[in-house]
């Protein structure tokens, strides 16, 4: 007969109270037991002495006979100094799963592509900016000379969302260089 030292649940709904019992390992959790050796009330504060009550002599006896404690009861016995419990170590516990790693790699690749496209788009108008500035004129016919290549590059960087592909970034850069504001998502350019 394999005996175990385990918790048997009592109490009402959402108000648990456990008995620490020695039972046949084949019997149900809250079923027949051989002996009650303590109690555990998880609703009390952790520093409260009434939280865990344990008959140390009976626990020692059952351990010497070969009863195996469950993980939770082993913690209680270790805290009472009756049985040494080896600390568990699971270094992979916090490591993300395979799918999460794949998603993170895809996200990093898309971000790198978007940054590269933004850099290309920012560099292209910076080279063409002086030509575009001379050709550009507002309604009165005066040339916009205060806009510099850096301002165009900043405008392109502001207009390019993170999800933008390289082709979209190039199209936005051309529009900004031509003088028209890049259309926001969902907006269409009015033709006149």
SEMIKE-166892 format. One line per 8 residues: number of its first residue (from 1); for each residue x negated, y, z negated of N, C-alpha, C, CB. Coordinates in Angstrom, 1 decimal. Atoms other than C-alpha are relative to their C-alpha. Glycine has a CB too. Layout:
BEGIN
NUM	X:Y:Z:X:Y:Z:X:Y:Z:X:Y:Z ~ ... .
//
This chain:
BEGIN
1	-0.9:-1.2:0.0:0.0:0.0:0.0:-0.9:1.2:0.0:1.0:0.0:-1.2 ~ 0.8:-1.2:-0.1:-1.5:3.3:1.1:0.7:1.1:-0.7:-0.3:0.4:1.5 ~ -0.7:-1.1:0.7:-0.7:6.1:-1.3:-0.6:1.3:0.4:-0.2:-0.2:-1.5 ~ 0.5:-1.4:-0.3:-1.0:9.8:-0.7:0.5:0.9:-1.0:0.4:0.4:1.4 ~ -0.4:-1.1:0.9:-0.9:12.9:-2.8:0.4:1.1:0.9:-1.2:0.4:-1.0 ~ -0.5:-0.9:-1.0:1.3:15.3:-1.0:1.1:0.9:-0.6:0.6:-0.7:1.2 ~ -1.1:-0.9:0.5:4.0:18.0:-1.3:1.3:-0.5:0.4:-0.2:1.5:0.6 ~ -1.4:0.4:-0.2:7.7:17.2:-1.5:0.8:1.3:-0.1:0.5:-1.1:-0.9 .
9	-0.7:-1.3:0.0:9.9:20.2:-0.5:1.3:-0.1:-0.8:0.3:0.5:1.4 ~ -1.2:-0.1:0.7:12.7:21.3:-2.8:0.4:1.5:0.2:-0.1:-0.4:-1.5 ~ -0.4:-1.4:-0.1:14.5:24.6:-3.3:1.1:0.2:1.0:-1.1:0.9:0.2 ~ -1.1:-0.3:-1.0:17.1:26.3:-1.1:-0.6:0.6:1.2:1.0:1.0:-0.6 ~ 0.4:-0.6:-1.3:17.0:27.8:2.3:-0.8:1.3:-0.2:1.2:0.2:0.9 ~ 0.9:-1.1:0.1:14.2:30.3:2.7:-0.5:0.3:-1.4:0.7:1.2:0.5 ~ 0.5:-0.1:1.3:13.3:29.8:-1.0:-0.7:-1.3:-0.4:1.2:0.3:-1.1 ~ 0.6:1.4:0.2:10.9:26.8:-0.9:-0.6:-0.1:-1.4:-1.1:-0.2:1.0 .
17	0.7:0.4:1.2:9.6:25.0:-4.0:-0.5:-1.4:0.2:1.0:0.1:-1.3 ~ 0.6:1.3:-0.3:7.3:22.1:-3.8:-0.4:-0.8:-1.3:-1.2:0.1:0.9 ~ 0.5:0.9:1.1:6.6:19.1:-6.1:-1.2:-0.6:0.6:1.1:-1.0:-0.4 ~ 1.2:0.8:-0.4:3.1:17.6:-5.9:0.2:-1.4:-0.5:-1.3:0.7:-0.6 ~ -0.4:1.4:0.3:3.8:13.9:-5.8:-1.0:-1.0:0.5:1.4:-0.3:0.5 ~ 0.8:1.1:-0.5:2.0:10.6:-5.4:1.1:-0.9:0.6:-0.9:-0.7:-1.1 ~ -1.0:0.8:-0.7:4.0:8.6:-2.8:-0.7:-1.0:0.9:1.0:0.9:0.7 ~ 0.4:0.9:-1.0:3.7:5.7:-0.5:0.0:0.8:1.3:1.0:-1.3:0.2 .
25	0.1:-0.8:-1.2:2.5:7.1:2.8:1.1:-0.2:1.0:-1.4:-0.2:0.6 ~ -1.0:0.3:-1.0:5.3:5.4:4.7:1.4:0.6:-0.4:0.1:-1.5:0.1 ~ -1.3:-0.5:0.5:8.1:7.0:2.6:0.2:1.4:0.6:0.1:0.0:-1.5 ~ -0.3:-1.4:-0.5:9.9:10.2:3.8:-0.6:1.1:-0.8:1.5:0.2:0.2 ~ 0.6:-1.1:0.7:8.5:13.6:2.9:0.7:0.3:-1.3:0.0:1.2:0.9 ~ -0.8:-0.4:1.2:11.3:14.4:0.4:0.6:-1.2:-0.6:1.1:1.1:0.3 ~ -0.6:1.2:0.5:12.1:10.8:-0.3:-0.6:-0.5:-1.3:0.0:-1.1:1.0 ~ 0.4:0.6:1.2:11.1:8.3:-2.9:-1.5:0.2:-0.3:0.2:-1.5:0.0 .
33	1.4:-0.2:0.4:7.8:8.9:-4.8:-0.3:-0.8:-1.2:-0.4:1.5:-0.2 ~ 0.5:0.9:1.2:5.7:7.0:-7.4:0.0:0.9:-1.2:-1.3:-0.6:0.3 ~ 0.1:-0.8:1.2:4.9:9.9:-9.7:-0.2:1.5:0.4:-1.3:-0.4:-0.8 ~ 0.1:-1.5:-0.2:5.2:13.7:-9.9:-1.2:0.5:-0.9:1.3:0.7:-0.3 ~ 1.1:-0.5:0.8:1.9:15.3:-10.9:-0.2:1.5:-0.1:-1.3:-0.7:0.6 ~ 0.1:-1.4:0.0:2.5:18.9:-10.4:1.1:0.7:0.8:-1.3:0.5:0.4 ~ -0.9:-0.7:-0.8:4.4:21.7:-8.7:-0.7:1.2:0.7:1.2:0.6:-0.8 ~ 0.6:-1.2:-0.8:3.7:24.6:-6.2:1.2:0.9:0.4:-0.8:-0.5:1.2 .
41	-1.0:-0.9:-0.3:5.8:27.7:-5.9:-0.7:1.1:0.9:0.6:0.7:-1.3 ~ 0.7:-0.9:-0.9:4.6:29.7:-2.8:0.6:1.4:-0.1:0.1:-0.5:1.4 ~ -0.6:-1.4:0.1:6.9:32.7:-3.7:-0.6:0.8:-1.0:1.5:-0.2:-0.2 ~ 0.7:-0.8:1.1:4.8:33.7:-6.7:-1.3:0.5:0.6:-0.2:-0.9:-1.2 ~ 1.2:-0.7:-0.4:1.8:35.9:-6.4:-1.2:-1.0:-0.1:-0.3:1.2:-0.9 ~ 1.1:0.9:-0.1:-1.5:34.2:-5.6:-0.8:-0.1:-1.3:-1.0:0.3:1.1 ~ 0.8:0.0:1.2:-3.1:35.2:-8.9:0.9:-0.5:-1.2:-0.5:1.4:-0.3 ~ -0.9:0.5:1.0:0.0:33.9:-10.9:-0.4:-1.4:-0.4:1.4:0.1:0.4 .
49	0.3:1.4:0.5:-0.9:30.9:-13.1:1.1:-1.0:0.2:-0.4:0.0:-1.4 ~ -1.2:0.9:-0.2:2.6:29.5:-12.6:0.1:-0.5:1.5:1.3:0.7:-0.4 ~ -0.1:0.3:-1.4:2.1:29.3:-8.8:-0.3:-1.5:0.3:-0.9:0.9:0.9 ~ 0.4:1.4:-0.2:0.3:25.9:-8.9:-0.2:-0.6:-1.4:-1.3:-0.1:0.8 ~ 0.2:0.8:1.3:0.7:23.5:-11.9:-0.4:-1.4:0.4:1.4:0.0:-0.8 ~ 0.6:1.3:-0.4:-1.3:20.3:-11.7:-0.4:-0.7:-1.2:-1.1:0.2:1.0 ~ 0.5:0.9:1.1:-1.8:17.4:-14.2:-1.3:-0.5:0.5:1.1:-1.1:-0.3 ~ 1.4:0.3:-0.5:-5.6:17.1:-13.7:-0.3:-1.5:-0.3:-1.0:0.9:-0.7 .
57	0.3:1.4:0.4:-5.8:13.7:-15.6:0.6:-1.0:1.0:0.4:-0.3:-1.4 ~ -0.7:0.9:-0.9:-3.2:12.0:-13.4:-0.5:0.1:1.4:1.5:0.3:0.0 ~ 0.6:-0.1:-1.3:-4.7:13.5:-10.3:-1.3:-0.7:0.2:-0.2:1.5:0.3 ~ 1.2:0.8:0.0:-8.1:12.1:-11.2:0.2:-1.5:0.1:-0.8:0.4:-1.3 ~ -0.3:1.5:0.0:-6.6:8.7:-11.9:0.4:-0.4:1.5:1.2:-0.3:-0.9 ~ -0.5:0.4:-1.3:-4.8:8.6:-8.5:-1.1:0.1:1.1:1.2:0.8:0.4 ~ 1.1:-0.1:-0.9:-7.9:9.8:-6.7:-1.0:-1.2:-0.1:-0.8:1.3:-0.2 ~ 0.9:1.1:0.3:-10.0:7.1:-8.4:0.6:-1.3:0.6:-0.3:-0.2:-1.5 .
65	-0.7:1.2:-0.5:-7.4:4.5:-7.3:0.0:-0.1:1.5:1.5:-0.1:-0.5 ~ 0.2:-0.1:-1.4:-7.8:5.7:-3.7:1.1:0.7:0.8:0.0:-1.4:0.6 ~ -1.1:-0.8:-0.7:-4.8:8.0:-3.0:-0.7:1.1:0.8:1.0:0.6:-1.1 ~ 0.5:-1.1:-0.9:-5.5:10.4:-0.1:0.8:1.2:-0.1:-0.1:-0.6:1.4 ~ -0.8:-1.2:0.1:-4.5:14.0:-0.6:0.2:0.6:1.4:-0.7:1.1:-0.9 ~ -0.2:-0.7:-1.2:-3.0:16.0:2.3:-0.9:1.3:0.0:1.5:0.4:0.2 ~ 0.9:-1.1:-0.1:-4.9:19.1:3.5:0.4:1.1:-1.1:0.1:0.7:1.4 ~ -0.5:-1.0:1.0:-2.8:21.5:1.3:-0.3:-0.4:-1.4:1.5:0.3:0.2 .
73	0.3:0.4:1.4:-3.1:19.4:-1.8:-1.5:-0.1:-0.2:0.7:-1.4:-0.2 ~ 1.4:0.1:0.1:-6.8:18.9:-1.1:-0.6:1.4:-0.4:-0.7:-0.5:1.3 ~ 0.4:-1.3:0.4:-7.1:22.7:-1.3:0.2:0.3:-1.5:0.7:1.1:0.9 ~ -0.3:-0.2:1.5:-5.4:22.7:-4.7:-0.9:-0.7:-0.9:1.5:-0.5:-0.2 ~ 0.9:0.8:0.8:-7.6:19.9:-6.0:-1.4:0.6:0.0:-0.1:-1.4:0.6 ~ 1.3:-0.7:-0.1:-10.7:21.8:-4.8:0.0:1.2:-0.9:-0.3:0.4:1.5 ~ 0.0:-1.2:0.8:-9.6:25.0:-6.5:0.0:-0.4:-1.5:1.3:0.8:0.3 ~ 0.0:0.5:1.4:-9.0:22.9:-9.7:-1.3:-0.6:-0.4:1.2:-0.9:-0.2 .
81	1.3:0.6:0.3:-12.5:21.4:-9.4:0.1:-1.5:-0.1:-0.6:0.5:-1.3 ~ -0.2:1.4:0.1:-11.2:17.8:-9.1:-0.6:-0.8:1.2:1.5:-0.4:-0.1 ~ 0.5:0.7:-1.2:-12.2:16.9:-5.5:-0.6:1.1:0.9:1.1:-0.8:0.7 ~ 0.7:-0.9:-0.9:-14.8:18.6:-3.3:0.6:-0.1:1.4:-1.5:-0.2:0.1 ~ -0.6:0.0:-1.3:-13.2:19.7:0.0:-1.0:0.6:1.0:1.4:0.7:0.0 ~ 1.0:-0.6:-1.0:-15.5:20.2:3.0:0.7:1.1:0.8:-0.5:-1.1:1.0 ~ -0.6:-1.1:-0.8:-14.9:23.5:4.7:0.1:-0.4:1.5:-0.8:1.3:-0.2 ~ -0.1:0.4:-1.4:-13.6:23.1:8.2:-0.5:1.2:0.9:1.5:-0.2:0.4 .
89	0.5:-1.0:-0.9:-15.2:24.9:11.1:0.4:-0.3:1.4:-1.6:0.1:-0.1 ~ -0.4:0.2:-1.4:-13.6:25.3:14.5:-0.4:1.3:0.8:1.6:-0.2:0.1 ~ 0.5:-1.2:-0.6:-15.7:27.8:16.5:0.8:0.3:1.3:-1.4:-0.2:0.4 ~ -0.7:-0.3:-1.2:-13.4:27.4:19.6:1.4:0.5:-0.3:0.1:-1.3:0.8 ~ -1.3:-0.4:0.4:-10.3:28.5:17.7:0.4:1.3:0.7:0.2:0.1:-1.5 ~ -0.4:-1.3:-0.5:-10.4:32.1:18.8:-0.4:0.2:1.5:-0.8:1.1:-0.8 ~ 0.4:-0.1:-1.4:-11.7:31.4:22.3:1.2:-0.2:0.9:-1.1:-1.1:0.4 ~ -1.2:0.0:-0.8:-9.1:32.1:25.0:0.0:-1.3:0.9:0.1:1.2:0.9 .
97	-0.1:1.2:-0.8:-7.8:29.2:27.2:-0.5:0.3:1.4:1.5:-0.4:0.0 ~ 0.6:-0.1:-1.4:-8.8:28.5:30.8:0.8:1.0:0.8:0.1:-1.4:0.7 ~ -0.8:-0.9:-0.8:-5.9:30.4:32.4:-0.2:1.4:-0.4:1.5:-0.3:-0.1 ~ 0.2:-1.3:0.5:-6.5:33.4:30.2:-1.4:0.5:0.5:0.0:0.1:-1.5 ~ 1.3:-0.4:-0.5:-10.2:33.4:31.2:0.1:0.3:1.5:-1.0:-1.2:-0.2 ~ -0.2:-0.3:-1.4:-9.2:33.2:34.9:0.6:1.3:0.3:0.8:-1.1:0.7 ~ -0.7:-1.3:-0.2:-6.8:36.1:34.6:-0.9:1.2:-0.4:1.2:0.1:-0.9 ~ 0.9:-1.1:0.4:-9.5:38.2:32.8:-1.1:0.2:1.1:-0.7:-0.4:-1.3 .
105	1.0:-0.1:-1.1:-12.0:37.4:35.7:0.7:0.7:1.2:-0.5:-1.4:0.4 ~ -0.7:-0.7:-1.1:-9.4:38.4:38.3:0.2:1.5:-0.2:1.4:-0.7:0.3 ~ -0.2:-1.4:0.3:-8.6:41.6:36.5:-1.3:0.8:0.1:0.6:0.1:-1.5 ~ 1.3:-0.7:-0.1:-12.3:42.5:36.2:-0.4:0.1:1.5:-1.1:-0.9:-0.8 ~ 0.3:-0.1:-1.4:-12.8:41.8:39.9:0.8:1.1:0.7:0.2:-1.4:0.8 ~ -0.9:-1.1:-0.6:-9.8:44.0:40.9:-0.5:1.4:-0.5:1.4:-0.3:-0.4 ~ 0.5:-1.2:0.6:-11.1:46.7:38.6:-1.3:0.5:0.7:-0.2:0.0:-1.5 ~ 1.3:-0.3:-0.7:-14.6:46.5:40.2:0.3:0.5:1.4:-0.9:-1.2:-0.1 .
113	-0.3:-0.4:-1.4:-13.1:46.7:43.7:0.6:1.4:0.0:1.0:-1.0:0.6 ~ -0.6:-1.3:0.0:-11.0:49.7:42.8:-1.0:1.1:-0.3:1.2:0.0:-1.1 ~ 1.0:-1.0:0.3:-13.9:51.5:41.3:-1.0:0.2:1.2:-0.9:-0.4:-1.3 ~ 0.8:-0.1:-1.1:-16.0:50.8:44.3:0.7:0.8:1.1:-0.4:-1.4:0.6 ~ -0.7:-0.7:-1.0:-13.3:52.0:46.6:0.1:1.5:-0.3:1.4:-0.6:0.2 ~ -0.1:-1.4:0.4:-12.9:55.2:44.6:-1.3:0.7:0.2:0.4:0.1:-1.5 ~ 1.4:-0.6:-0.2:-16.7:55.8:44.8:-0.2:0.3:1.5:-1.1:-0.9:-0.5 ~ 0.1:-0.2:-1.5:-16.6:55.3:48.6:0.9:1.1:0.4:0.4:-1.3:0.7 .
121	-0.9:-1.0:-0.4:-13.6:57.5:48.9:-0.5:1.4:-0.4:1.4:-0.2:-0.5 ~ 0.5:-1.3:0.5:-15.2:60.2:46.8:-1.2:0.4:0.8:-0.3:-0.1:-1.5 ~ 1.3:-0.3:-0.8:-18.5:60.0:48.8:0.4:0.4:1.4:-0.9:-1.2:0.0 ~ -0.3:-0.4:-1.4:-16.8:60.2:52.2:0.5:1.4:0.1:1.1:-1.0:0.5 ~ -0.4:-1.4:-0.1:-15.0:63.5:51.7:-1.0:1.0:-0.4:1.3:0.3:-0.8 ~ 1.1:-0.9:0.4:-18.0:65.0:50.0:-0.9:0.3:1.1:-0.8:-0.6:-1.2 ~ 0.9:-0.2:-1.1:-20.0:64.6:53.2:0.8:0.8:1.1:-0.4:-1.3:0.6 ~ -0.8:-0.7:-1.0:-17.1:65.9:55.4:0.6:1.3:-0.5:1.1:-0.9:0.5 .
129	-0.7:-1.2:0.6:-16.0:68.7:53.0:-0.4:1.3:0.7:-0.4:0.0:-1.4 ~ 0.3:-1.3:-0.6:-17.9:71.6:54.6:0.7:0.2:1.3:-1.5:0.2:0.2 ~ -0.7:-0.1:-1.3:-16.4:70.9:58.0:1.4:0.2:-0.2:-0.3:-1.3:0.9 ~ -1.4:-0.1:0.2:-13.0:70.4:56.6:0.4:1.4:-0.6:0.4:-1.1:-1.0 ~ -0.3:-1.3:0.6:-13.2:73.7:54.6:0.0:1.1:1.1:-1.1:0.3:-1.0 ~ 0.0:-1.0:-1.1:-14.0:75.7:57.7:1.2:-0.1:0.8:-1.3:-0.1:0.8 ~ -1.2:0.2:-0.9:-11.2:74.2:59.7:1.3:0.3:-0.8:0.0:-1.4:0.5 ~ -1.2:-0.2:0.7:-8.7:74.5:56.9:0.3:1.5:-0.2:-0.1:-0.6:-1.4 .
137	-0.4:-1.4:0.3:-6.7:77.7:56.6:1.4:-0.1:-0.5:-0.1:0.9:1.2 ~ -1.3:0.0:0.5:-3.6:78.6:54.7:0.9:0.8:0.9:0.1:0.6:-1.4 ~ -1.1:-0.6:-0.9:-0.4:80.3:56.1:-0.5:1.4:0.5:1.3:0.1:-0.7 ~ 0.4:-1.3:-0.4:-2.1:83.7:56.3:-1.2:0.0:0.9:-0.4:0.9:-1.2 ~ 1.2:0.1:-0.9:-5.1:82.4:58.3:-1.3:0.1:-0.7:0.2:1.0:1.1 ~ 1.3:-0.2:0.6:-7.8:82.9:55.7:-0.5:-1.4:-0.4:0.2:0.8:-1.4 ~ 0.7:1.2:0.2:-10.3:80.1:55.2:-0.1:-0.3:-1.5:-1.3:-0.1:0.7 ~ 0.2:0.4:1.4:-10.3:78.2:51.8:-1.5:-0.3:-0.2:0.9:-1.2:-0.4 .
145	1.4:0.3:0.2:-13.9:78.6:50.8:-0.3:-0.3:-1.5:-0.8:1.3:0.3 ~ 0.3:0.3:1.4:-13.6:78.2:47.0:0.0:-1.5:-0.3:1.0:0.7:-0.9 ~ 0.0:1.4:0.3:-12.9:74.5:47.3:-1.3:-0.7:0.4:1.3:-0.7:0.7 ~ 1.3:0.6:-0.3:-16.1:72.5:47.1:0.2:-1.5:0.2:-1.0:0.3:-1.1 ~ 0.0:1.5:-0.2:-17.0:68.9:47.8:0.3:-0.7:-1.3:-1.3:-0.5:0.6 ~ -0.2:0.7:1.3:-16.9:68.1:44.1:1.5:0.1:-0.3:-0.8:0.7:-1.1 ~ -1.4:-0.1:0.2:-13.3:69.4:43.9:0.8:-1.0:0.8:0.5:1.4:0.3 ~ -0.6:1.0:-0.9:-12.3:67.2:46.8:-0.2:-1.4:-0.6:-0.5:0.1:1.4 .
153	0.3:1.3:0.6:-14.0:64.2:45.2:0.8:-0.2:-1.3:-1.5:-0.1:-0.3 ~ -0.9:0.2:1.2:-12.2:64.9:41.9:1.4:-0.2:0.3:-0.2:1.3:-0.9 ~ -1.4:0.2:-0.4:-8.9:65.2:43.6:0.2:-1.4:0.5:0.4:1.0:1.1 ~ -0.1:1.4:-0.5:-9.5:61.9:45.4:0.0:-1.0:-1.2:-1.1:-0.4:1.0 ~ 0.1:0.9:1.1:-10.5:60.3:42.1:1.3:0.0:-0.9:-1.2:0.3:-0.9 ~ -1.3:-0.2:0.8:-7.3:61.7:40.4:1.1:-0.7:0.7:0.3:1.4:-0.2 ~ -1.1:0.5:-0.8:-5.1:60.5:43.3:0.0:-1.6:0.1:0.0:0.6:1.3 ~ 0.1:1.4:-0.2:-6.4:56.9:43.4:0.3:-0.8:-1.2:-1.5:-0.4:0.5 .
161	-0.3:0.8:1.2:-4.6:54.5:41.0:-0.9:-1.2:-0.1:1.4:-0.4:0.1 ~ 0.9:1.1:0.2:-6.4:51.6:39.5:0.3:-1.2:0.9:0.0:-0.5:-1.5 ~ -0.4:1.2:-0.8:-4.5:49.0:41.6:-0.3:0.2:1.5:1.4:-0.3:-0.3 ~ 0.2:-0.4:-1.4:-5.5:50.7:44.9:-1.0:-0.9:0.7:-0.3:1.4:0.1 ~ 0.9:0.8:-0.7:-7.2:48.6:47.5:-1.0:1.0:0.8:0.7:-1.0:1.1 ~ 1.0:-0.9:-0.6:-10.2:49.9:49.5:0.6:0.8:1.2:-1.2:-0.9:0.5 ~ -0.6:-0.7:-1.1:-8.1:50.7:52.6:0.9:1.1:-0.4:0.8:-1.0:0.9 ~ -0.9:-1.0:0.5:-5.5:52.6:50.6:-0.8:1.2:-0.6:0.9:-0.5:-1.2 .
169	0.9:-1.1:0.5:-8.3:54.6:48.9:-0.6:0.8:1.1:-1.1:-0.6:-0.9 ~ 0.5:-0.7:-1.1:-9.8:55.5:52.2:1.1:0.9:0.7:-0.6:-1.0:1.1 ~ -1.1:-0.8:-0.5:-6.4:56.7:53.5:0.3:1.2:-0.8:1.3:-0.9:0.2 ~ -0.2:-1.1:0.9:-5.9:58.8:50.5:-1.1:1.0:0.1:0.1:-0.5:-1.5 ~ 1.2:-0.9:-0.1:-9.4:60.3:50.8:0.1:0.8:1.3:-1.3:-0.8:0.0 ~ -0.1:-0.7:-1.3:-8.7:61.2:54.5:1.1:1.1:-0.2:0.4:-0.9:1.1 ~ -1.1:-1.0:0.2:-5.4:62.9:53.5:-0.5:1.2:-0.8:1.2:-0.6:-0.6 ~ 0.5:-1.1:0.8:-7.1:64.9:50.8:-0.9:0.9:0.7:-0.6:-0.5:-1.3 .
177	1.0:-0.8:-0.8:-9.9:65.9:53.1:0.7:0.9:1.1:-1.0:-1.0:0.7 ~ -0.7:-0.8:-1.0:-7.4:67.1:55.7:0.8:1.1:-0.6:1.0:-0.9:0.7 ~ -0.7:-1.1:0.6:-5.8:69.3:53.2:1.4:-0.3:-0.6:0.1:1.2:0.9 ~ -1.3:0.4:0.5:-2.5:67.6:52.5:-0.2:-0.8:-1.3:0.8:-0.7:1.1 ~ 0.1:0.8:1.2:-1.9:66.2:49.1:0.4:-1.4:0.3:0.9:0.6:-1.1 ~ -0.3:1.4:-0.2:-1.8:62.5:48.9:1.4:-0.3:-0.5:-1.0:-1.0:-0.7 ~ -1.3:0.3:0.5:1.8:61.2:48.6:0.0:-0.9:-1.2:0.9:-0.6:1.1 ~ -0.1:0.9:1.2:2.7:59.7:45.2:0.7:-1.2:0.4:0.7:0.8:-1.2 .
185	-0.7:1.3:-0.3:4.0:56.2:45.1:1.5:0.3:0.1:-0.3:-1.1:-1.0 ~ -1.4:-0.2:-0.2:7.5:56.1:46.4:0.4:1.2:0.8:0.7:0.0:-1.4 ~ -0.3:-1.2:-0.7:7.3:59.5:48.1:-0.4:-0.2:1.4:-0.6:1.2:-0.6 ~ 0.4:0.0:-1.4:7.2:59.9:51.9:-0.3:1.4:0.4:1.0:-0.7:0.9 ~ 0.4:-1.3:-0.5:5.6:62.7:53.7:1.1:0.5:0.9:-1.4:0.0:0.7 ~ -1.1:-0.6:-0.8:8.2:65.1:55.2:-0.6:0.4:1.3:0.6:1.1:-0.7 ~ 0.5:-0.4:-1.3:7.7:65.4:58.9:0.8:1.2:0.5:0.1:-1.2:1.0 ~ -0.7:-1.2:-0.4:8.6:68.8:60.4:-0.3:0.5:1.3:-0.2:1.0:-1.0 .
//
